[in-house]
Amino acid sequence: MINTYNLFAVPVTHGKFIVPINLHKKILNHVDLNYSSSNYISCIDGHQIHNNFEGKKELDILLNNYFNNIFNLKLIHGWLNILGNKSYNNPHIHQGNNIVSSGILYLSSQNNNINFTKDSQVFQIKPKIFDFLLFPNTLVHYVLPEERKEKRIAYAFNLSTIGEE
């Protein structure tokens, strides 16, 4: 008889990060004014905003303070990922210099599952508004298409260890 055991778990941190109401409204307003369906990187029939957007600077400062104090990590790049009706994210990882973790902060209440896969196993998490997830940047993740009446809005980001360039 041969047995195989998966002894080494992949850490995924699931927490809550409340965005101040005025900042949250500013970001949602920017999404409403700038959304257009397209394909970009892993996002299919959705929208991503990688450049500055209303509220990005303030959100980055708040997240940096939090992740620095709690996890000794710093934000190195963040972007809005917006999914409309039936749009989705293909399976992907996050690549780049000095990235040690990736994360997602959910800014809408209409969030379907995010799927993580490793060694043919799939694990799903259904986030709520202001939930955040941190995970290794090499962990494959994706979002399946779903009927939505409202946009699924998330702030995706990559983190490095404090002291890395």
N, C-alpha and C positions, 0 to 999 in steps of 0.2 A: 504494500500500500504506500502511495506517495501522497503527502499533504503539502499544500502550499498555503502559507499564512501571510497576509499583508500586515506586517508588524509596525510599519512606520506611517503614521497618520500625517496628512497634509493639514496644517493649521489654517483655518479660516475664522477670522474674528468678526463677530456680528455685534454691533452696538448701536447706540442712539446718539445723534448729534443734532440738537435743535438749532435751526437757523432762525435768527431774529426775523420777526414778521415783516418789517419794512424791507429787509434785504431779500427775503423770500419773494415778496410781491414784485420787487424790482426785477428779479431774475425771470419770474413767470411772465411778466409783461414783455420783457425782451424776447422771450421765446414766442409769445403770441404774435409779436410784430415781425419776427424774422424767420419763422418756420417755412421751409419748403421741402417737399419730399425729393430725395435724391439717393444715390448710392455713394458711400464714401468709406473707405477702409473696410471695417467689418459691418458697417451699418447699411442695411438694404431697405430701400423705400422709406427711410427715416431722414434724420437731419443731425449733423454734428457741427458744433461751433468750437473751433480750436483757438481762435484769436480772442481778443478781449471782447467781453460782453458786459452789459450793465450788471454790476454787482460782483464781477469776477475778482477784482482786487480785494474787496472786503471779505469775500468768502475764502480766498486763499490765505489771508492773514489769520482769520479765525481757525481754519483747518490746520495751518502751520503751527499755531500756538498749541492747539490740542494734541496733534500727533507728535510734536516735539516733546511736550511734557509727559505724555502717557507712554509713547512707544519709542522715543528717541529717533524719530523719523522726520524727514522734511519733504514737503511737496516739491516736485521738480517740473511737473507739467499736469495741467488739468483741462478738461473740455466737457462741454455739455453734449449729452447723447439723448436725442429725442426720438421716440418711436410713436408713430401715428397708427391708424387702423391697419392691421395686418403687416406692419413693418417689423423687422427683426435684426438681430446681430448674429452673423456667422460665427462658428467656433474660431477662437483666436487666442493668442497670448499677447503680452505686452513686451516689446523689445526695446532696448536702448542702453546707453552707457549708464552705469551706476544705479540702475533700477533694482531695488531689492524686494519691493512689494508694490502691488497695485490695489486700487480700491474704487469703491462706488458709493456715493451718497445719493440717496433717493429723495427727490424734491417734489414728487407727485404722489397722490394716493392710489393711482391706477397702475400698479406694478404687478406684472405677471412674474412667474418664476425666473430666476437666473439659474442656469444649469452649469455645473462644474463636472468635468470628466477627467478620469485618470485610470489607465489600465482597463479600459472598457467598462468601468463603473461610472454611473451618473448619480450625482447628488444634487438635489434641488433646494433652493431657499426662496421663499415668497416674502420679499421685503415689504415693509410698511413705510409710510412717509417719515423722513428724517432718519431712517435706518442707514447705517453704513456697514460695508463689508470690506475687510482687508484680507488679501490672499497673496501667495507667491505669484510674481509676475509671469512665471512659466506655467501656471495652472490654466489649462484650456477651459474657457467659459463661453457661454452663448445664451441668447434669448430667442425663443421660438415665436413665430407669428401668432397673433391673437386678435380677435375682434375687440376693438377699443372704441369707446365714444370720446374719451379724453386722452390727451397725450401722456405718454410715460416719459417722465423727465428725470434724468439722473446726471450727476456730475461725476465723471470718471477721472481718475488721476493715477499718477505714478509717484512713488516715494523712494527716497534714498536714505541711507544712514546719515545721521548728523556727522559732519566733518568730511563727507565725500564731496568732490567737486561736481 
